[in-house]
Amino acid sequence: MQISRRSVAIAGLVGGVGLIAYALFGRASDEERIRQQLDRFAHVVGVDGQENPIFRLSRLNKEFDTLVTPDVRAHVPELTSLQQGRGPLAKVAAHAGSYFQSADVSLSDISIEVSKDRLRASSRGRAKLLAQQGGQMRRDERRVDFTLSRSDGEWLIDSLRVGDAE
C-alpha cells in the first residue's frame, strides 16, 4: 500500500490543528490550577507517622517553595505565635508530626474567585482533618480562607486563615 503525499499533508494538517486546539482549549483554567495547588497543599501538610521529623521538615521546605509565597501569612487559632514566612510555616507543619501519629487533610466546598487582572485570587472552603492522636481518632472540620497570587505563571498561596473550632 502506497501513501500519497496528499494523505501525509492532510494528516499533518489535522495533527497541527489538533495541537493548536489543545494549546488553546486543553490547558487548565486558573481556577483548576488554583484548586490543584490547594489540594496539593492539603496533601503536603498531612502527617505520615513513619516519616522522620528531620526529613519531614526538609520535604515541607522543598514543597512550600512551589506552594506558598516567601512571606506567606497563616492564622490558625491554636497557633497564636505563628510567624510570617515559608520557614516558620514549614516548622509548624513539621511539628504536627509530634501531635499526630497520622493525619489526612482534605478540602471541600471550595469556591474560587480570580481578580479581573488574573494576578490575585481568593478561595473559601472547608478543611477536614482526620487524625490519629494518642491512640484515638480525631475529626475536625473548619472554614478555611486562602489568598493566592500569580508568580511566574504559577499560583502561590499568600495567606491562609483557619476558622475557630466549631
Secondary structure, DSSP 8 states (H G I E B T S, - for coil): ----HHHHHHHHHHHHHHHHHIIIIIS--HHHHHHHHHHHHHHHTSB-TTS-HHHHHHHHHHHHTTTEEEEEEEE-TT-TT--SSHHHHHHHHHHHHHH-SEEEEEEEEEEEEE-TTSSEEEEEEEEEEEEEETTEEEEEEEEEEEEEEEETTEEEEEEEEE----
